Amino acid sequence: MLHSKPKEDNYLHKGLRKQLVKILRDKGIKDERVLAAMEAIPRHFFLDPAFERQAYEDRAFPISAGQTISQPYTVAYQTQLLEIKKFDKILEIGTGSTYQSSVLAEMGSMVFTIERQKALYDFVSQFFFLKNYPNIKRFYGDGYEGLPSFAPFDKIIVTAAAPLVPPKLVEQLKNGGIMIIPVGEDAGQKMLRITKDKEGQVHEEALGDFIFVPMLAGKNK
Ligand code: SAH
């Protein structure tokens, strides 16, 4: 996965991608800009060549370091809830394969993304496809801390299961901002939409059920 050399994106891949987008639409994804970004991005670039077809099935997939690339529906669902506008400044926790970061960048936002696993962070550095997105800035660090020196953010997306809403992330959200985060036990989480109103009051709503890999504390060398 994540090769340094460019790979082919042919009519077959594009056809599979159209089918995937139809599945996402049928499952209730309505934001056309999210669907367009996912139709544009070759998801098979993010997986091992042996799994090209699986790249366009609606399921999560293992990448290196025991981590996963989120299911396409989950990526679409979280991204839709973020109500992305061009030039939004977004903090992502859990870079993983950079697929979610790429979807956000394709939509024209400025992405700041944190990964706690050094091996995964380093591995991604060679990934040829990221040259398309100078608007993605990657950081090796602990997502529980956020990025105070770049705060505040218009939007925050957490792509690992948190046992609780990290208070420092709420602090780093702008007034009028939106944070989407799966919260709960390892066995299953509720997607929460946290909004901060113009006065800085925080509101929380519980949405659908999901299963993510855990958000772990601290960095891993
Ligand atoms: N957004 C990713 C999905 C990542 S899976 C994608 O599109 O592929 C979740 C990722 O969160 C894993 O890579 C895991 O190492 C990372 N992670 C877990 N806890 C973290 C933390 N505290 N800070 C930063 N990253 C974390």
Residues whose N, C-alpha, C, O or C-beta is under 5 A from the ligand:
A	BS01	SAH	Q67 T68 I69 S70 I93 G94 T95 G96 S97 T98 Y99 Q100 I114 E115 R116 Q117 G141 D142 G143 Y144 T159 A160 P214 M215 L216 A217 G218
